[in-house]
Amino acid sequence: MTLDDPDGAVPGYAEAFFGLRAPRVAIVFPADTQHWIFFAQAALWEANQIWGGAGFVLVPHQDGKVSVNLLQAVAAYDPDYVVAHRVTWHELLAGKPNAMPQIVDGAGIPVSPERRADLLASMTDEDAADWATDGARDAVAAVCEVYRRRNIQPAVTEQPSAVAGPTLPRWDGPWEEPDESMRFLRDANLTRVESFGIGDDMCLAAPDSLTGHWGAMTAAIVGAARRPSPPGSASGPAPDQAQELASWFYGRFDRTTADLKARPPSLLAHHHDGLKLGVDTTTLPAAWSKTTTGLAAVGEALHGRRTTLVVGDTAEDFALALICDRVWGNSLWMHSDWSPDAAGEVGATARRGLQHIGWRVRGVGQVVFTSASKSVKDVEKIVQLLAPQSHVSLSLEVSNPSDEADNLTDAPQPTDGKAEPKEAQTPVHHRSRPPRTPLIEVPVDFGARGKIMLAAADDFATRIALPVLRDEEAVVLATTPPVLRPSEPRLAANDGLAWHVDIRLSGTEMPRGRGLDGHVLAATPDEQYETWIRSGNRGVSFENRRWDFVPAGSNLEQQLARPRIRFLTLLAWCRAMAAQAGYDIGWSDAGRRARLLEQMWGGRPDLVKDFARDFVELTELFNRTAPGTNQAYPDAEGVLIRGVGGFLNFKGLRSVLAPESTTTPAAGHEPPADRSLVARTRIDSFVRRGIIRRGLLLVCATCEQPNFVPIQDLGQRNNCARCGALTDLTLGAWRQPVDEPTWFYDLHQVARGFVKDNGHAPLWLAHHLATQARAYSDCAELNLLKAGTRTSLAEVDLIAHVDGKLITAEVKTSNSLASRAQRTDAARKRVHWAAVLRADEVLLATTQPDWQPSSISAVADALKAATVDSTFAPDRTPRLRLVTGLGTATLTDQYHDA
């Protein structure tokens, strides 16, 4: 549905939550050189010149390649833009001499050394074109959900072999040569801090003379006031300065200890004229504060309860620590220079600091150790240093991040110590783990709760009731949103300010991110170009500026974007994702019948609830087969008409809908409700919805064929469905009892056939998943179709969105995926659906007590092969999940790699 085609949409209202925030930016820089620290510090200095820069992150690359762990980390950070860091040619060649061949002539051919020297002399302040960094930037942007539009509609290519089937779509297929909002840090979509009139006031900053790892860590914490010195022109701290810096690094996490100095070292005091006499560093703001005008650190529920320590000396370790700090706060890069196993006073200070950090486990939350370069055993050696005087249990747990449920973003809460909302105060235990136990996460679990962001201080959670249109496709804003401007005076006075708007609509559960082109969320095609829209990993966002036609002389409010956005249902979202990959989707036969039943039940949740309760048993009672009625219904629950089916009386319905209790109520407890009343209430509900029909069984006076005549068709004379003859409604038609005929009940044929073909099994799985979830939605069986045809490439029994995780499921009543000859193809089809939707899990469920090992291996091998072929994005490699005993009391649910 769009506003251009609102037929069938139901008008109503929904609460919309708007949040105004600063941009999130990931800066890609080269790390394939011993001088990578210089490029990192230069990038941090650049970020310090931009509003919101205190929340930016860095992403290092090695000759154009970015590690998978960092790709996962930056995707979780969810940047609006991914940019390539630019330095001058002299800076690039000083820090990365192997970039010399990148100096080429107009035809792209490397020039001679003599010509190169002349060119360098004329390009003193010109930005260098670093091809490797540009390529790495493109790779990172493809993983993230940045502001972009697709320019090319991909085609699905077929392999020559019919057995092999269609080629699996690559996760980055839809993003060949996209149109992006921004690629470089100096583009116009960001606001420079000088636009606020902020000068070079005294502050805490990494001195330009402090280079190396110490300088990088310091700049990450407090910012940089001056561009860093070129490589080789400065040195690290003196021994006493190093000990003071280490004490400050660790002391930031516990400001009440006597043996750790939380006071920033005087070395960090920055004055534009070098004046530092007698300065109290605790009164100075950090250089980053220049980038946070009018902003506040805003967090989800459980924010501030996690401390992350990243062990290792590489650029990837530094970047991972920075990302963790921007995502959760309270993070530290534990370089070997200030590691607890370092020598001398610095190591002793670090050990004391680590022990005091351990108290956070006992107090406010959790300490997590991780690394981008070290093994789990190496990290464990550092964790063991927590033991002395820390009172922390050392029964370490090594976490597999996928074991935890993905967190649904809660409404943001200010990180100023105010009470959290009621739902946030209820602890959520994802695993049974002894309290106060340090946790090792390799790689980091970025699904953990408590993420933070820099948002407009007074406008991070504006709630407005807006008119909407609802149908099976989407919930669409029926009117333009209100004018959304920061109310903080300094922000309101800056006419050139570029902010971003996060929007969330209550009652919608559209999957986040996963490569969906955000512009399909515009209510009408024309509004796709009003501004940039994206469906990010944290939610839907759009830029505040309009990019379509804005008449000259328009005031500021008229220049603001106010797009009407539609929030897709799970079915519509699947259709949009399939279309991006070059496919169509359509209902399978089972899915079509499930949809009919959903309409009869009034919604899928009620359908799932009844089928998980007792409706399958009831249907099987209707579907009984036997030579005759006495064999089919020995307790007189109904009548069997051969060739037609069973028809139940009230007694038969009551035996299932209100079974006789086998226990006696304890003293003081209420007696059970009257069975007949309970059954009658449920039967009437089914009858009103047309699921069950009430009527009479009448025998034709001509052909003597029994017929079920529903109550609405009853008359004094009734037609035989077989021969068409009329039969009087007399004792000869109903035969017994003598006084009055007995009411019988017929079940809708769609429900009979649905259960007969095991269509209820996916509903059992849906009930199992929904009962474990905080938020749940799903859709019935679908076929993946070749574009423009009805040719099915793969079928899926259930697509479920469970607490932010997307699951594609195959449900069986046998313990085998397929016959031996078809097993590989069946496994590939499971992976095909997961690839199209970028699913988190591929689930195999069966009503049997176990799966055949060969079926499990087939799907596991198909997933492994697809991963090797880069079918899945680095942050979306599905796990194989197995459910057995579905519909029984002995149900098991586990991951294949557990």
N, C-alpha and C positions, 0 to 999 in steps of 0.2 A: 504494500500500500504506500502511496505517496499522496501529498495533498492535491495533486492533479487528478488522482483517481481514488477518491475516498469511499467508493461504493462498498457497503457492508461494514464500514467502520463504526464503532460505537463511541460516541462522544463521552467525555468524562473529565475528571481532574486527577492529577498526580503531583506528588511533592517532588520538586526539582531541587537538587543541592548544587550550588555553584561555589567554586573556590577560585580566587584569583591568586596567582603565584608568579614567581620569577621563573625564567627559563632554566631548563636542565640541559647541560651541554657536556658531551664527551669529546675530549681533545686527543687526537691520535698523534703520537710523536715517535721518532726513531729510537730504538734501543739496541740496534746491532752495532754498537760502538762502545768503547770503554768510557766515552764521555757522555753517556746517555743522561747522566744526572744534570748536565748543563741544559739539555733540551727539556727535561722535566721541569727544572726551575724556571726556564724561560716561558714555558706554557703556563705555569702557575702565576708568573708575573703578568702575563697577558690576561689571565682570568681575573686578576686583581684590579683590572681596569674596567670591568664590566659589571653592571648591576646584576646581582645574583651569583657572581663568580665564586663566592664562598661555597656554593653547592656544586661546582663543576667537578668532573673527574678526568683522570688521564688514562689513556690506553696505549701502552707501548707495543711496537711491532718489531719483529726480527726479519729484516729483508722483505717486508710486505706481508708477513704472516703474523697473525695474532693467536695466542694460545686459546684452546677451547674453554679452559676455565675462566679466562678473562672475558671471552665472548658471552659466556653465561652470566658473568657478573655484571657486565655493562648492560645486557638486556634486562636484567632485574632492576638496575638503576633507572631504566626507562627514559632515556634522553629524548628531548624534543629535537635536538640537532646533534649530528656527529660531524666534527670538523677536523680538517687537517691543519696541524700546527705549521705556521710559516716562520722562518727565520731568514736573515739575509744570506747571500751567497758566502760572504766571508765567515759568518757564524756556522753555516752548514759545513763548509769545508774544514773549518777548525775543529769541529766536533766529530765530523764524519768524513775523513779524507777519501774514503772509497766512493764518495758521491761525485768525484771529479769528472767521470765520463758522462755525467748528466748535462754537462755544458756542451750544447750542440748548436749547429747552425740552423738556418731557416728550413733546411730539408731534413732535419733530425739526425744529421751525421756529426759524430764527435769532431771537434775542431783540434787543430794542432796545439801543442803546449804554448807556442809563442802567441798564437791567436787567443788562447785561453787566458793568458796573463793580461792581454789588452782588454778582453771582455770583462774580466774581474775588476780591473781598474775603473771601468766605466759603470760598474754595477755595485757601488759601495753600499747603498741603502736599499737596493732592490730585493724584493722577496725572491727566494730561491724556489724553483719548481722541483720538488722531491717526488719523483714518480712512485717510489716504493711507499712513501707515506700516503700519497693519493690513492694508491691501490688498496692499502690497508684500511683507509677511511671508508672506501666503498664496501669493503667486506664487513666492517663493523656496522655500517648503516644498514646493510641488508639484513643483519640479524635483529637490529632494533626496529622499533615502530616509530620512525621519525616522520616528520611532515613530508609527504611525498605523494605523487600521483603516478599511476601506471600509464605508460605511453604505448605499450605493445600488448596485444592480447595473445597469450601463448597458445600454441597448438600442441595437441597430444600426439606424439609420434608412436607408431606401431612397430613392434619388432617383426621381422619377417616370419618368425615361427609362431604359429597359432598356439602352440603349447606354452611358449614362454609368456604369451599374453602381452598387454600393452606395457610400455615402459613406465616405470613409476615416476610421478612428477617430482622434480626437485623443489625443495622448499623455497629457493630463490628464483624459481622460474618466472613468476609474475613480475619480477622486479628487474627486468633487463632494461637498462638505460631509463630509469625513472626520472621524473621531473621533481626535484627536491627544492624545499624552501630555502635551504642554506647549506653550504659546503665548507665555508671558511669562516674563521673567527671574526674577521673584520667586516663581514657582511652587515647590511643595514638592519637586520632583524633584531639586533641587540642594542641595549642602551648603555652608553659609556658613563662612568661614574662622574666625569667632569660636568655632565649635564645637570647635576645637582648642586654645582658650585662648590664641590668639596676640594679643598686644597691639600697641600702636602703637610698636614699637621703631624704633631708628634704622636707616635704610635709604637706598637710592638711589631717588629718585622724581621724577617731573616736578613741579616746584613749581607751586602753583596760580596763581602770578603769571606763569608762562610759558605764554602762549596762542599762538594762531595755529599755523602749520605747524610751527614749532620745537617747540612744546609737544606737538603730536600725535605727532610722530616720537619725541620723548623718552619720552612715555607708552607708546608701542608697544614701546619697547625695554626700559625698566626698570619700567614700571607707574606707577600713581598712588596716592598715599597719602591725598589729600584730594579732595573733589569739586571740579571746576574752577569758576573764577569765572564769573559770567554774562557774556554778550557785552559787550564794551566796557569792562569794569572792570579790565582788565590789559593789559600790553603785551608785545612781543617782547623778545629779548635785546639787550643793549648790543653794540656792534661787537666788543669784545674777547671777550665771552661767545659771540657767534656764531661767531667764529673758533675758539674752544676747543671748542664743540659740534660744529662741522664736522670738526675734527681727530679728535674721539672717534667720530663717526659712521663715518668711513672707517677709523680705526685699529682698530676692533673686529675687522676681518678679517685684520689682520696685526700681531700684538703684538710683533714683533721689530724694527720699523723705528725709526730714531732721529728721523726728521723728522715722524712722526705720533704724536700722544699717545693711547695707548690708555687712559690714566687717565681715569676719568669726571670731569667738571668738578665743582668743589666746589659749584657752583650746585645740583647734584642731591642733595646730602646733606640728608636730611629728619630732623628731630627734632621730637617733639610739642611741645616748648617752644621751638623755634627755636635750640637750641644747636648750633653748628657749628665751634667754635674748634679749629684744629689737626687736623681730622679727616683721616684717610687714606682717601680714597674707594675705593681698591682693596681695602680690607678690609670694605667694607659690602656686604651682600646687596641685590639689587634688590627693589623692592616686590612684584614678581611672585612672589618666593620664598615669600611668605605663602600663595600659592595652590597651591604644589607640594609640600606636606607629604607625604612618603612616595612621591613620584613621581619618575620618571626619564624623560629624553628617550630614547625607544627608536626605532631606525630600521631600515628594511629594508636589504638589501644595497645597497652603493654610496651609503649616506647620507653626508652631509657633503661630497660632492664637487662640489656645484653652488653657485654664488653667483649670485643673481638681483638685477639692478638695474632698478628700474622708473622710467622717465623720465616726468615730467609733473606738473602742479600740481593736478589735479582730485581730488575725493573718490574717484572711481573708481580713480585711480592709487594713492592712499594705501591704499585697501582691497585692491587687487591686491597691493601690496607686503606688506601684513600677512598675506594669505592665503598668499603664497609663503613667507613666513617661518615660518608655522605648519605648512606642508606639508613644506618642505625645510630650513628654517633658512637662515642666511647670506643674508638679503635686506635690501635698502636701498631706501627711497623716495628718489629723486633729484629733489627739488624744485628749482625754479630758484633759490631762495634759497641753497642750498648745492650747486648744480650746478657742474661744472667750467667752465662758461662764465659763471659769476657774476663780478661785479666785485670788485676789491680783494683783501684777504687771504683772505677766505672762498673765492673762486674759485681762488686759488693753492693753498690747502690742499686743496681738492677735486680739483684736477688731480693733485697729488702722491698723494692717496689713490687716485684712479682708476688711476694708473700702478702703484701697489703692489698693488692688487687684481688687476691684469693678471698678476702673477706667479702667481696661483692657477691660471691656465690652464696654465702650464708645470709647476706643482707637483702639486697634489692633485686637480685636476678641471677644471671648466668654468665659464666666466663667460657668463651669459646676460643679454642686454638685452631689455627689452620695455616696453610702454606700453599703457595703456587709452585714451589720448587723442591720442597723437602718431602721425604717420605713420612708415613705415619710414625714409624719408629723414631725418626729424628725429632719429630714434634713431641713425642712422648717423653724424650729425655729432658726437654725444657719443662714440660708439665710437672715432672717429678720434683722439680725445684719448688713447687708450691707447698710441699709437705712441711718443712720446718716452720713451726710457730703459726701455721696458717689455719689449723683446725678445719681443714677441708678434707673430705673423704677422697681417697685416690683410687677408688674403684672406677677407673676411667671407662668411658664409653666412646667407641668410635662410631660416629653417626654416618648412616647412609641417608643423605638428605631426602631422597625420594620416599622414605618411610613416613615422613610427616605430611599431613594434609596441607595443601596450599592454602594460604590465608586469603580470605576475602577482605578487601580493604574496608575497614570500618570508617565511619565518619571521623575526620581528623580531629584531634584534641590538642589544645595548646600545651607546649612542654614547659609550663611554668609552675608545676607542682600542684595544680588544681586537681580536685577529685575527678577520677575517671567515671564515665557513665556506668550504670549498673551492669550492663552486659560485659563491659571490659573488666569488671572486678571478679568475674567468675573465672577461675583458672582453667585453662584448656591443656590437658595432658595428652600429648601426642604419643608418648611411649612410657612404659613403666621404667623409671630411672631413679636410683637413690637420690634423695635431696642433697644439695651442696656437692654435686659431682662435676668436676670440670669436663667439658665436652670437646672432643676433637672432631672437627668437620673437614674432611678432605675429599671432595671439594666442598666449598661453602654451601650451606642450604639457604638460598635466597628466598625460599618460601616462608621463612620464619617471620613472625609477626613483629610489629613495632617500628615500621619504616617511618622516616621523617622527610620533610621537605621544607624549603623556604617559601613561605606564603605571605601574601599581604596581611599585615598584622591584624586588621579589623575586618577582613573580608575573606577569610579562608573557609567559612562554612555558612553561606547564605542560603536559607531555605525559603522557597516560594512555591505556592500551589499554582500550577499552570494548567490551562485546558489542553487536553490531549485527545487523539483519536486512536482507538485500539481495534486491532483485528488479529487474524492468525499470523500475520506477517511481522507486525511491528507495533510499537507504541510511538506515536509521532507527536511532536509538539505542534499544536494547532495554531499557535501564534508565535510571533518572534519573542525571544527572551527579553527581559527588561534591559535597560542600559546598565552595563556592569563596568564600573570604574572604581579604582581604589579610593577609599575615603580618607586615608591618611594624608594630612595636608601636604607634606613634601612630595608624595607621589602624585596627588591630584594636581599640583602646580606644574608638573613636568609634562608638557604637551607632547614631547617626543617619546614618552615611556612606552616600551613594548612589553606587555605582560601576556600571560596565558590563562585561559579559563578552563578549569576542570568541571565537568558536568556529570551528575549521576541522577538517575530517575528511579524513584521508589517503585518496587514491584516489577523491575526488569532484571533479568539475569543473563544478559548477552555475554558470551565468552570474550575475554579481553585479549588484545594483541593478536598474535599468531599470523601476522602478515596480512591482515585484512586491510584493503585500501579504505582508509577512513572516509573518503569522499562518497562512498556508497551510503553513508549514514546521513547525507543531506536529504532533506525532505523532498526536494524537487531537483531535477537536473540543473536548473539555472543556479541554484544555491551552492552547487559544488565549487563554484569559482568565486564565491563571495569572500572566502578566507580559506586558510589551510586547516583541515580537520584530520585528526588521527585517532585511531583506536589503539591506545597504548597498553602496556602490560599493567598499568595502574588504573586505567580507565580511559574515558573519552575526553579529549582536549581540543581546543581550537585557539588560534592566534587572535589577539584582540583587534588587529587591523584588518580593514577591508582591502581586498586586492582586486575587486571588480571595478566597474566604473563609479567614480566618486566625483560629482560635479564640482567645478571650481567654486570656491567660496563656502564650501560646506563647513559647518562648525565641527568641533571635536567629536561630539556625540554622533553626528552623522557619518563620521569617518570610522566609527567602531563597528566591528562585525557583530551581527546578531543572528547567526544561522539557526534555522529550525532543523532540529536533529531528530532522526528516528532511531529508536533502540530496537534492534531486530530480535525476534523470537529465535529460539535455537534452530528451528527448521529453516527460517529465512536466512539465518547466518550460515548454516551448512550450504544452502543453495548459493550464497554469495561466494563462499570459499571455493566451492566446486567450479563456479563460473570462472574465477580467477585462474584456476588450473586447467581450464579448457574442457570442463565437463558439464553435464546436466545431472539432476537427480530426480527421482520419481518414486512413488510408492510401489513397494512390492505387493504381491497378492496378500500376504499376511499383514503388511502395513496398511493396506486399504481396508481390510476387515477390522483391524485395530482402530482405525480412524472412525469407522462407522460406530463401533462400540463406544468410543470416547464421546461421540455426539449423543448417543442414547443415554449414557451415564451422566452427561452434563460436564464432563471434564476428565482428563486423564488421571488426576490424583484419586478421584473416587473410584474409577475403574481399577486402578492398581490396588487400592485398599480392599475392595471386595474380592478381587481374584486372589489376593494374598490371604484372605480370611477363610472363606469357605465356598466361594462361587464355583471354583473348579470342581469341588466335590459335588456340588449341586448339579452342575452340567453333566458330570459323569453319571449321575443318577438318571438324568433324562436320557443319556446316550446309551444306556445299557442294551446289550444284544443277547438274545436267547431264543430258543425254539418257541416260547410262548410267555404269556403274562405271568403264570405261576412261577416259572423259572427265573424270570427277570425281576419280579417283585414278590418274593415269597412272603413278605410281611404286609402285603396289600398296600404298598405305597403308591401304586399307580397301575396303568394299563399300557401294554406294549402292542402297538399296531405294526405288524410286520410290513416292511417296506417304507414305513413312515417314521417311526420312532416311538419313544416313550412319552407318556403324559402322566403327570403326577397329581395326586390329590393333596389336600391340606396336610394330611398325616405325613406324606412323603416329604413335602417342603419343610414341615416343622422338624423332621428328624435331622435335617442338615442345618437349617437356619437357627434353630433353638434346640440343640440336642439336650437330652435328659442329663442332668447333673449326676455324676458318680460319687459325689462327696456330700456329706451332711454339714450344713453351716455350723460353725462353732457357736458356743453360748455367747449371747450378747450381740451377734451379728444379724444383719437383716436377712430374711429368707430370700431365696432367688426369686426373680420376677416370674410371673406366670408365663410359661412357655408359649402357650397359644397366643397370648397378647404380643410377646416379642416377635413370634413368627409372623403374625398378622400385620404388624407394623412394617416389617421388612418386605413382606409380600406386596402390600399396598404400594410401597415405594417403587418396587420393580414394575408393578402393573401400570402405575401412572406414567412411567417413562417408556412404556412399550417394550420392556425387556422380557417380561412374562405376560402372557395373555390368559385371561380367565374365560372359560367357556364350558360347553357340554360335549360329551362323547355320545353321538347318536348313530344308530344303526339304520342304514337305508332299507326301506321296506321293499325295494326292488332288487338291488344287487347284494344286499346284506353286507355291504362294506361299511365298517365303522368310520365315522368322520368326526374330526374336531371342529366344532362350530363356535367361533369366538362370540362373546356376549353381545358385541355390537351388531352381529349378523343374525342373531337369533330371532325367530318369528314363530308363529303358530305352525307354519308350514316351512320347511327348510330344504334347500337344494342339496343333493348329494354331489360332492366334489368329483366323484368318479363317473357316475352315469347321468347326472343332471336331473334325476327324478326327484319329485317332491315327497317329503315324508312328514307326517303330522307329529307335532311335539306331544306325544302320548307315551304311556308306559311301554308300549311296544318299541319305541325308539330308544329310551334309556334303559329299560328292562329292570334294573334294580338300582336302589331300593324301591319298594312299592309306593311309599308315600310321596317323595319328591326326588328329582334327579340330583346327583352329586356333582359339585363343581370340580372340574379338572383344569390343569394349567399346562400351557404349552410354552416352551422356551424358544426365543427368536432363533431362526435358522443360522444367522451369522454367528451367534454365540455357540451354537451346537458345533458348527464346522470349525470354529476358531479353536476350541479346546480339543476336538478330535484330531486336528493337525498340529497339536502342541504349541499353538500360538500363545498359550498362557505362560510358557516358560520365561520369555523375556519380561513379562509383567512381574513374575516372581523375583527376577534379578533387579528390576526397577525398585521393587519394594525393599529389597535388602539394601541397596545403595542409598535409597532415600532415608531410611530409618537411621542411618549412621551420619547423615549430613546436616549441616546448618542451613545450607541453601542447595536446592536441587531442582533440575529441570531435565526433561528428556524428550525424545521423539521416537515414534514407532519405526518399524522396519522400512529401510530405504534401499533403492537400487542406485548405483553409480552408473550413469549412462554416457555413451559417446555423444558428444555435442551434436544437437540437431537430429538425433535418432532416438529410437526406443530400445537400442541394443544395450543390454545390461553387461557391465564389466565386473561388477562385484556387488554383493548384497551385505548389508549389515543388519543385525537383529536389534541392536539398541545403541543409540548415541546418547550419552548422559553427560551432563555438566554438573559435577559434584564438588562443591566448595572450591570452585575455580579450576578444577581439573577436568579435562575433556577425555572421555572414555569411549572407545568404540568396542562393541562386545559381540561375540558369537555365542549363542546359547543353544545347547543341545540337550536332548533327552537320552542320548547315547553317550558313550565315553570316547568316541572317535570323531575326529574332525571331518574325515572323509575316508573313502576307500583308499587303498594303497596307491592306486594309479592316479587318484585325484588329490592326494594329500598335499603335494607341493603347490599345486595351483590354488587350492583352498587357502593355504597359509599365505600365499602371495596376495590373495584378495583381501585378507585381513590387514595386511600391511598397506595395501593400496588405499584403503579408506583412511587409515591412520596418517598416511602421507598427505592426502588431500586436505584433511582437517587439521594437520599438525597436532595430533592427539598426544596426550600425556601417557596414556595407558592403552594397551591392547588386552582385552579381558576375554578369557575363555571360561564359560560357565556351563555346568552340566548338572542334571538331576541325579547322576550316578555318583557313587562314593569316591571315584577317582577318575583321572584322565589316563588314556593310553600314553605311555612315555613317547611313542613315536609321533603322536599329534603335538605334544608339547615341543619336542625337538624341532618339528617342521616349522612351527611359528617362530621359535627362538632363532633358528637359522635364517629364516626370512628377514627377521628384524636385524640380525647381525649383518647380513649382506646389504640391506638397505642403508644401514648406518655407514658401512664402508664406502658405499657409493654416494655418500653425502645426500641421501634422499631427505633426511631430517635436518632441521636447523640445529646448531650446536646447543641451544637451550631447550630443544624439544625432542629429545630422543626418547621414544616411548619405552615403558617397562611392560613386561609380560606379567599379567595378573591371572591367577587361577582361582575359580570358585567351584567347589564340588558340593554335592549333597543339597543342591538348590531345592527349596520347597520342603526340606526335612529339618528335623531338630538337630541333625549332625552336620549342618553346613560348615564348611571351612573356606577361608578366604586368605590367600597369601600370594606373595610375589614369587615368581619363578627363581629369581636370583637371591631370595632371602636366605 
